[in-house]
């Protein structure tokens, strides 16, 4: 009897360890959310919590901290500037580390709820010049130059859910799931890994009034996509960065990690991109296909410039993804086609038939800076810039 129960105990322990390894989550995820809710339900009086969010020195990472306001801000102008220690975010030396946070966009806070706010900020150095990874400033200037053309963007953000050990969520701990095929837009426990996170993120974005317009499971298991748009001008970058922040916070609550790596798993698995849809007022009107074709011709002559702008490492990250396989174009070649997901630029079939609409740039990586991507499209397509360097206006 002892031997039987001893063996059973070992089997149960091994099963528990296997499950833990398979779904490694953070320690904070095990804390009681019900206990936390007891405190979150307390009234906060006439005070408001404003969480300031900014992009750190990596060009990919997000940072945040909170301050108390004595009133509910109604516009960006109501929000005070703030500062932080740039030496701890790869943005300054310790001997001169203060950086300025300048509020740029404000959203409802889905975690603390109304009247609390999420505040996306631009980062400026001690001399009031933009930090190296603050790409919003120049993007905004360029957008202002073409605002009469009403540029619209929609960005399709792919990401992969990982355990805290870096292993894809739901994948076998010592192997791989079945080959790609049944997972894209899949339904069922053996096809969709982590839908709870996706649903929580979607609803949180809607609450925050982020312009999220859809979501779906992607080709690789544990990989998902959400779409943001249409957004006009600078708001595209604002809304996508806040949607990313909300995703990171949701994943934090579940104890897992959202990765925007453009090729998280090497080999015969799809990478992750951030396909960008673009149009102008002229493209959306009758006969707009001519303007679309003109823009694509300009893009073809400036391929290297766009590749450099489409990931934070100047194209090195995208080199792992844009191989010409797994629904990508080759990083060294420019191509365009109707309904062709293996091309640099895809013209949707409906656009080809209606002779108006938009085109999709499939080159941006999942970890791109949307300010850099949208600015590059404006510079090339609308300002008719040429060459490998942007014009200084």
Buried (B, 14 or more C-beta within 10 A) or exposed (E): EEEEEEEEEEEEEEEEEEEEBBBBBBEEBEEEEEEEEEEEEEEEEEEBBBBBBBBBBBBBBBBBEBBEBEEBBEEEEBBEEBBBEBBEBEBBEEEEBEBBBBBBBBBBBBBBEEBBBBBBBBBBBEEEEBBEBBBBBBBBEBBEBBEEBEBBBBBBBBBBBBBBEEBBBBBEBEEEBEEBEBBBEBEEEEBBBBBEBBEBBBEBBEBBBBBBBEBBBBBBBBBBBBBBBBBBBBBBBBBBBBBBBBBBBBBBBBBBBBBBBBBBBEEEBBBBBBBBBBBBEBBBEEEBBEBBBBBBEBBBEBBBBBBBBBBBBEBEBBBBBBBEEBBBBEBEEBBBBEEBEBBBBBBBEEBBEEEBBBBBBBBBBBBBBBBBBBBBBBBBBBBEBEEEEBEEE
